[in-house]
Amino acid sequence: MSQRLAKTFAELESDLIHEDGPRISTMRNYRYCMVVYSPREEYKCRLEAARLTTKLRDIGWVVKSISLQALLLRRLEAHGSDYLDRLIAREKAAAQRSPERGLTLLEQKVQPELEGPDGVAADVVREIDEFIAQNPEQAERTLVLIGRAGALYPFFSASALLKHIDGRTHNVPVVMLYPGECRNETGLSFMGRVPPHTDYRPRIYGC
């Protein structure tokens, strides 16, 4: 297990279980943070997230894990049982002409499912709404983990998702697991490949 990743999750855990309530943000009404990890440590990150989940549940917390990959697949499958097979076949045919054509095709089909307040952000909000309804008395001991963002590369924007769920999460702590790299003091590069983005309000762990 990466020592750095373990340290990052230990810091997050300490701030979550603070005696005065979760302290993952300096703003009381903005309980969002990001855990940055190397894309090469995807499975190690999942293990650390599972360890944290188990430990929190053992002390009375409720934890909701949301897979962005699963939400996107659910949206695509809603277009029909054979939609994914047809999309994959079309992408392969386009990519044989040129990789750029294949990527452009996927972008045209996938991007609308991800973008805006009615994209995958709406699914995240719905998942949180349902979870909160099941645990109405646990606001101060609730954690939402949003992961599997790497499966949405290169079409996903973490900053856009956080913007669209802001104010719609019942003020429970929300942690986004972010595969990427820290650049300079404030920049984050998604998967270590996308140009760094600096307009992040959440606290960032792991940089």
SELUM-702829 format. One record per residue (C-alpha): residue number from 1; residue in one letter; x, y, z. Coordinates in pm, 1 decimal, always signed. Example, Ala and Ser with C-alpha at 12.3 -4.5 7.8 and 13.67 -1.06 7.14 Angstrom:
<rs>
+-----+------+----------+----------+----------+
!  nr ! rest !        X !        Y !        Z !
+-----+------+----------+----------+----------+
!   1 !    A !  +1230.0 !   -450.0 !   +780.0 !
!   2 !    S !  +1367.0 !   -106.0 !   +714.0 !
+-----+------+----------+----------+----------+
</rs>
This chain:
<rs>
+-----+------+----------+----------+----------+
!  nr ! rest !        X !        Y !        Z !
+-----+------+----------+----------+----------+
!   1 !    M !     +0.0 !     +0.0 !     +0.0 !
!   2 !    S !   +131.2 !   +338.6 !    -93.1 !
!   3 !    Q !   +243.6 !   +518.2 !   +221.5 !
!   4 !    R !   +146.3 !   +852.3 !    +75.0 !
!   5 !    L !   -203.5 !   +733.3 !    -11.0 !
!   6 !    A !   -246.3 !   +579.2 !   +333.4 !
!   7 !    K !   -136.8 !   +907.4 !   +491.7 !
!   8 !    T !   -383.3 !  +1100.8 !   +277.4 !
!   9 !    F !   -673.9 !   +883.1 !   +389.5 !
!  10 !    A !   -556.9 !   +901.2 !   +750.6 !
!  11 !    E !   -571.4 !  +1281.9 !   +731.6 !
!  12 !    L !   -917.5 !  +1265.4 !   +577.1 !
!  13 !    E !  -1039.2 !  +1027.2 !   +845.5 !
!  14 !    S !   -905.3 !  +1249.0 !  +1121.8 !
!  15 !    D !  -1088.5 !  +1550.7 !   +981.0 !
!  16 !    L !  -1411.8 !  +1357.3 !   +932.4 !
!  17 !    I !  -1429.7 !  +1231.9 !  +1289.8 !
!  18 !    H !  -1321.8 !  +1560.6 !  +1448.4 !
!  19 !    E !  -1478.7 !  +1608.1 !  +1791.3 !
!  20 !    D !  -1654.7 !  +1923.4 !  +1669.1 !
!  21 !    G !  -1794.8 !  +1755.9 !  +1357.7 !
!  22 !    P !  -1652.6 !  +1693.1 !  +1010.6 !
!  23 !    R !  -1376.5 !  +1938.8 !   +919.9 !
!  24 !    I !  -1307.6 !  +1862.2 !   +555.6 !
!  25 !    S !  -1373.3 !  +2223.8 !   +455.8 !
!  26 !    T !  -1320.5 !  +2565.3 !   +609.2 !
!  27 !    M !  -1675.2 !  +2656.8 !   +500.4 !
!  28 !    R !  -1956.5 !  +2517.7 !   +715.1 !
!  29 !    N !  -2201.8 !  +2510.2 !   +425.7 !
!  30 !    Y !  -1959.5 !  +2369.2 !   +170.1 !
!  31 !    R !  -1870.8 !  +2018.0 !   +276.1 !
!  32 !    Y !  -1682.5 !  +1895.6 !    -25.8 !
!  33 !    C !  -1326.1 !  +1776.2 !    -66.6 !
!  34 !    M !  -1114.4 !  +1587.6 !   -316.9 !
!  35 !    V !   -865.9 !  +1305.9 !   -264.3 !
!  36 !    V !   -602.6 !  +1315.2 !   -537.8 !
!  37 !    Y !   -425.0 !   +990.9 !   -620.3 !
!  38 !    S !   -215.2 !   +857.5 !   -904.1 !
!  39 !    P !   -421.4 !   +677.4 !  -1171.0 !
!  40 !    R !   -172.2 !   +392.3 !  -1132.9 !
!  41 !    E !   -296.1 !   +348.7 !   -776.2 !
!  42 !    E !   -664.1 !   +305.8 !   -863.5 !
!  43 !    Y !   -698.5 !    -27.8 !   -686.2 !
!  44 !    K !   -495.7 !    +90.4 !   -387.9 !
!  45 !    C !   -727.0 !   +389.7 !   -360.4 !
!  46 !    R !  -1029.8 !   +161.3 !   -364.9 !
!  47 !    L !   -876.8 !    -46.2 !    -85.4 !
!  48 !    E !   -813.6 !   +263.5 !   +123.5 !
!  49 !    A !  -1167.7 !   +386.5 !    +59.2 !
!  50 !    A !  -1305.1 !    +47.1 !   +164.7 !
!  51 !    R !  -1093.0 !    +52.4 !   +479.8 !
!  52 !    L !  -1218.9 !   +399.5 !   +567.5 !
!  53 !    T !  -1577.4 !   +294.4 !   +500.4 !
!  54 !    T !  -1547.5 !     -5.6 !   +731.6 !
!  55 !    K !  -1389.4 !   +197.0 !  +1009.8 !
!  56 !    L !  -1653.5 !   +469.6 !   +992.3 !
!  57 !    R !  -1938.3 !   +219.5 !   +991.0 !
!  58 !    D !  -1789.1 !    +50.5 !  +1294.7 !
!  59 !    I !  -1826.8 !   +376.4 !  +1489.6 !
!  60 !    G !  -2181.0 !   +444.2 !  +1376.8 !
!  61 !    W !  -2146.0 !   +630.2 !  +1047.8 !
!  62 !    V !  -2341.4 !   +560.4 !   +730.8 !
!  63 !    V !  -2142.3 !   +568.2 !   +406.8 !
!  64 !    K !  -2265.2 !   +587.6 !    +48.8 !
!  65 !    S !  -2028.9 !   +497.5 !   -235.7 !
!  66 !    I !  -2127.5 !   +627.4 !   -579.3 !
!  67 !    S !  -1963.8 !   +491.9 !   -894.8 !
!  68 !    L !  -1961.6 !   +744.5 !  -1178.2 !
!  69 !    Q !  -1888.7 !   +460.9 !  -1417.6 !
!  70 !    A !  -2203.3 !   +276.3 !  -1307.6 !
!  71 !    L !  -2414.4 !   +590.5 !  -1341.5 !
!  72 !    L !  -2291.5 !   +652.6 !  -1696.5 !
!  73 !    L !  -2349.3 !   +290.7 !  -1800.2 !
!  74 !    R !  -2699.9 !   +307.1 !  -1657.5 !
!  75 !    R !  -2770.0 !   +616.5 !  -1866.5 !
!  76 !    L !  -2638.3 !   +457.5 !  -2184.2 !
!  77 !    E !  -2827.8 !   +133.2 !  -2124.8 !
!  78 !    A !  -3148.0 !   +334.0 !  -2086.7 !
!  79 !    H !  -3130.4 !   +397.5 !  -2462.0 !
!  80 !    G !  -3198.8 !    +28.6 !  -2527.2 !
!  81 !    S !  -3063.9 !   -315.1 !  -2444.2 !
!  82 !    D !  -2836.3 !   -324.1 !  -2748.5 !
!  83 !    Y !  -2732.8 !    +42.1 !  -2744.1 !
!  84 !    L !  -2389.0 !    -19.2 !  -2592.3 !
!  85 !    D !  -2311.6 !   -299.3 !  -2837.8 !
!  86 !    R !  -2408.5 !    -77.2 !  -3130.4 !
!  87 !    L !  -2207.5 !   +214.6 !  -2993.4 !
!  88 !    I !  -1898.7 !     -0.7 !  -2945.6 !
!  89 !    A !  -1930.5 !   -137.7 !  -3298.6 !
!  90 !    R !  -1963.5 !   +213.4 !  -3442.5 !
!  91 !    E !  -1663.9 !   +337.6 !  -3241.0 !
!  92 !    K !  -1447.8 !    +48.8 !  -3362.9 !
!  93 !    A !  -1545.4 !   +113.3 !  -3724.7 !
!  94 !    A !  -1472.3 !   +484.6 !  -3691.3 !
!  95 !    A !  -1141.6 !   +421.1 !  -3514.9 !
!  96 !    Q !  -1026.4 !   +198.3 !  -3801.4 !
!  97 !    R !  -1039.7 !   +506.5 !  -4023.0 !
!  98 !    S !   -863.1 !   +715.3 !  -3760.8 !
!  99 !    P !   -843.4 !   +718.6 !  -3378.8 !
! 100 !    E !   -970.2 !  +1076.6 !  -3381.4 !
! 101 !    R !  -1293.1 !   +972.7 !  -3553.0 !
! 102 !    G !  -1358.5 !   +707.5 !  -3291.6 !
! 103 !    L !  -1298.5 !   +952.7 !  -3008.9 !
! 104 !    T !  -1518.9 !  +1216.0 !  -3173.4 !
! 105 !    L !  -1802.3 !   +966.0 !  -3204.8 !
! 106 !    L !  -1778.8 !   +873.2 !  -2837.5 !
! 107 !    E !  -1765.3 !  +1237.2 !  -2738.9 !
! 108 !    Q !  -2085.4 !  +1308.9 !  -2931.3 !
! 109 !    K !  -2266.8 !  +1024.0 !  -2758.6 !
! 110 !    V !  -2118.0 !  +1036.0 !  -2408.7 !
! 111 !    Q !  -2071.8 !  +1407.4 !  -2343.9 !
! 112 !    P !  -2445.8 !  +1489.7 !  -2330.5 !
! 113 !    E !  -2490.2 !  +1223.2 !  -2062.5 !
! 114 !    L !  -2223.4 !  +1385.7 !  -1845.3 !
! 115 !    E !  -2267.9 !  +1758.7 !  -1888.5 !
! 116 !    G !  -2488.9 !  +2010.2 !  -1711.9 !
! 117 !    P !  -2715.8 !  +1989.9 !  -1407.8 !
! 118 !    D !  -2933.0 !  +1729.0 !  -1580.5 !
! 119 !    G !  -2641.4 !  +1504.7 !  -1673.4 !
! 120 !    V !  -2470.4 !  +1259.0 !  -1441.7 !
! 121 !    A !  -2479.4 !  +1525.6 !  -1167.6 !
! 122 !    A !  -2856.0 !  +1473.0 !  -1145.1 !
! 123 !    D !  -2796.7 !  +1102.4 !  -1089.8 !
! 124 !    V !  -2546.4 !  +1175.5 !   -812.4 !
! 125 !    V !  -2797.5 !  +1406.2 !   -643.3 !
! 126 !    R !  -3072.2 !  +1144.9 !   -673.5 !
! 127 !    E !  -2849.7 !   +878.7 !   -516.6 !
! 128 !    I !  -2770.3 !  +1111.0 !   -226.2 !
! 129 !    D !  -3135.9 !  +1209.7 !   -183.6 !
! 130 !    E !  -3239.9 !   +845.7 !   -156.2 !
! 131 !    F !  -2959.5 !   +767.3 !    +88.2 !
! 132 !    I !  -3041.9 !  +1062.3 !   +312.3 !
! 133 !    A !  -3410.5 !   +963.8 !   +311.0 !
! 134 !    Q !  -3307.6 !   +622.1 !   +441.0 !
! 135 !    N !  -3088.9 !   +773.4 !   +715.8 !
! 136 !    P !  -3261.3 !  +1100.2 !   +816.0 !
! 137 !    E !  -3102.5 !  +1132.0 !  +1160.4 !
! 138 !    Q !  -2742.0 !  +1074.7 !  +1053.6 !
! 139 !    A !  -2645.6 !  +1406.1 !   +891.1 !
! 140 !    E !  -2337.8 !  +1458.7 !  +1108.0 !
! 141 !    R !  -2226.6 !  +1099.0 !  +1059.7 !
! 142 !    T !  -2285.2 !  +1054.3 !   +689.5 !
! 143 !    L !  -2020.1 !  +1031.2 !   +419.9 !
! 144 !    V !  -2064.5 !  +1019.6 !    +43.6 !
! 145 !    L !  -1772.3 !   +886.9 !   -161.7 !
! 146 !    I !  -1777.3 !   +957.2 !   -535.6 !
! 147 !    G !  -1538.2 !   +737.4 !   -729.8 !
! 148 !    R !  -1455.1 !   +565.5 !  -1061.3 !
! 149 !    A !  -1404.1 !   +901.1 !  -1233.0 !
! 150 !    G !  -1116.2 !   +756.7 !  -1434.1 !
! 151 !    A !  -1359.4 !   +542.7 !  -1633.1 !
! 152 !    L !  -1507.7 !   +865.1 !  -1775.0 !
! 153 !    Y !  -1176.3 !   +994.6 !  -1912.9 !
! 154 !    P !  -1135.8 !  +1205.9 !  -2121.8 !
! 155 !    F !  -1491.2 !  +1340.2 !  -2114.6 !
! 156 !    F !  -1535.1 !  +1407.4 !  -1742.2 !
! 157 !    S !  -1491.8 !  +1736.4 !  -1554.9 !
! 158 !    A !  -1470.5 !  +1714.0 !  -1175.9 !
! 159 !    S !  -1513.8 !  +2088.7 !  -1131.6 !
! 160 !    A !  -1832.3 !  +2085.7 !  -1340.2 !
! 161 !    L !  -1979.9 !  +1796.8 !  -1142.4 !
! 162 !    L !  -1907.1 !  +1964.7 !   -810.0 !
! 163 !    K !  -2058.9 !  +2288.4 !   -936.4 !
! 164 !    H !  -2379.8 !  +2115.5 !  -1039.3 !
! 165 !    I !  -2425.9 !  +1922.8 !   -712.3 !
! 166 !    D !  -2336.9 !  +2219.7 !   -489.5 !
! 167 !    G !  -2628.7 !  +2304.8 !   -262.1 !
! 168 !    R !  -2809.6 !  +1980.5 !   -348.3 !
! 169 !    T !  -2637.7 !  +1732.8 !   -113.6 !
! 170 !    H !  -2808.2 !  +1808.9 !   +220.9 !
! 171 !    N !  -2478.4 !  +1950.7 !   +348.1 !
! 172 !    V !  -2336.5 !  +1606.3 !   +423.8 !
! 173 !    P !  -1962.8 !  +1549.3 !   +367.4 !
! 174 !    V !  -1892.5 !  +1458.3 !     +3.8 !
! 175 !    V !  -1551.6 !  +1325.6 !    -99.9 !
! 176 !    M !  -1452.5 !  +1292.5 !   -464.8 !
! 177 !    L !  -1177.9 !  +1043.0 !   -541.1 !
! 178 !    Y !   -978.3 !  +1213.7 !   -815.7 !
! 179 !    P !   -728.8 !  +1020.0 !  -1030.9 !
! 180 !    G !   -473.6 !  +1273.0 !  -1146.1 !
! 181 !    E !   -177.3 !  +1487.5 !  -1056.0 !
! 182 !    C !   -120.2 !  +1805.1 !   -859.7 !
! 183 !    R !    +41.4 !  +2075.6 !  -1068.6 !
! 184 !    N !   +202.9 !  +2380.3 !   -908.5 !
! 185 !    E !    +11.8 !  +2500.9 !   -600.5 !
! 186 !    T !   -349.4 !  +2497.0 !   -715.9 !
! 187 !    G !   -371.1 !  +2300.1 !  -1040.5 !
! 188 !    L !   -507.2 !  +1949.8 !  -1087.6 !
! 189 !    S !   -456.6 !  +1747.8 !  -1404.8 !
! 190 !    F !   -722.5 !  +1479.7 !  -1460.0 !
! 191 !    M !   -551.1 !  +1142.8 !  -1515.1 !
! 192 !    G !   -224.0 !  +1337.0 !  -1543.2 !
! 193 !    R !   -307.8 !  +1407.5 !  -1907.3 !
! 194 !    V !   -565.2 !  +1686.6 !  -1917.5 !
! 195 !    P !   -427.7 !  +2043.0 !  -1889.8 !
! 196 !    P !   -438.4 !  +2154.2 !  -1524.2 !
! 197 !    H !   -755.4 !  +2311.3 !  -1392.9 !
! 198 !    T !   -722.6 !  +2558.9 !  -1105.8 !
! 199 !    D !  -1078.1 !  +2668.3 !  -1028.7 !
! 200 !    Y !  -1146.9 !  +2427.8 !   -741.6 !
! 201 !    R !  -1330.6 !  +2536.6 !   -427.5 !
! 202 !    P !  -1308.9 !  +2208.0 !   -232.9 !
! 203 !    R !  -1024.7 !  +2125.9 !     -1.7 !
! 204 !    I !   -773.7 !  +1900.2 !   -174.0 !
! 205 !    Y !   -608.8 !  +1605.8 !     +5.0 !
! 206 !    G !   -302.1 !  +1436.9 !   -138.3 !
! 207 !    C !   -114.5 !  +1731.5 !   -287.8 !
+-----+------+----------+----------+----------+
</rs>
